[in-house]
Amino acid sequence: MSKPIIETKDLTKIYGDIRAVDHLNLTVDEGEIFGLLGPNGAGKTTTIILLMGLSMPTAGTAIVVGHDIIRGSKEVRRSVGLLPEAAGYYEDLTAEKNLEYIGQLNDLPKIECEKRVSELLEEVGLTDWSKVKVEKFSRGMKQRLGIAQALIKRPKLVIFDEPTIGLDPAGTKEIRDMILKLNREQGLTVMMSSHLLHEIQLTCTSVGILNKGKMIVEDTIENLAKLFSEHQGMNIEFKLHNATPELYKEIEGIDGVTLVNQQNGVLNVGMKRDVTIEVSKVITKYGAEILLMKPREYSLEDIFMKYYEDGVR
């Protein structure tokens, strides 16, 4: 069994009248990619600052990579790599020199630092740009350099705060693939904070949803989807040819049908019991053709909106 690499207990941070983090209880296991979700102002970045030992909690505590964030904050920072949302670079230095400087700050011996810099530049695909000043880098290249900076001390855990924000689709995919590769090939534990739900769904195994500093729900995406599906009841998607408004109206009248709507050419039929056969008969009756029929698959956006809206209430 995996053991927790992050474990918080009633972690709280108050700024004046604002509870940025409110009695947060969170567990992240070794080897997983964990997504920390929430709208702007939900407390994601404050949580990361606390977990890194960069700010004292108002109450509660956390153990990160085996160290208490209060008593062992220095040990936490030695063991955890961080890519902040607004990562800083020395724009007038080359990628190589930026990494060498970070290595020096982390007390890497000169020979080991040079070797590590070379390894990382290759790993993040910047070897050909190693002698180029960072001021000439695109946003995506800077993010790759930021990942290299986070990895230079060989951390046991890396935390990425909005790693794909502002990137084009190609750059986003590059960063996503890099995160998956680090986890798969090196067994690196990753916490990834984002409000880009599609990226979290493609990258993470587990998620926690924050709202106003509180953890609304924490589980694997698979379990959350299952619970959401059970809550919503049956929902079958039909892709039809030659459907008519009369057909939709008759389906609405079937005993057991709770919802009928059409989106992007797909008919969604919600059911409190399985009336798939009855719906299919109506479709056939009106001369329509069923091109595809399958249970609806709920996205992380569906799940997020349900828990977020419930949390707001």
FENLINKA-V250508 format. One line per field, one symbol per residue. psi: psi as a letter, one per 20 degrees, with the letter a starting at -180 (. if undefined). A space follows every 10 residues. Layout:
# FENLINKA-V250508
psi: ???
This chain:
# FENLINKA-V250508
psi: qqqphpoqok ppppodjpnh pnlpopppqp iroppoqqrp jijghhgggg hikiqpqhra aqppljqpig hkhghghhip qpnrgmqpqn hjqrgghghh ghgghjkpqg ghgggggggh hghjkjgijh jpqhiiqrgh hhhhhhgggh ihjmqhpqpp olhjpjqrhg hghggghggh gggghikppp popqjnhggg higqhqqpoq pliqogqprq hggggghggh ghaqopppoq pkqqhhgggh hhippipipo qppljpppoq pirokggggh ggghhjjqpo hppqqppprh gggghghghh hg.
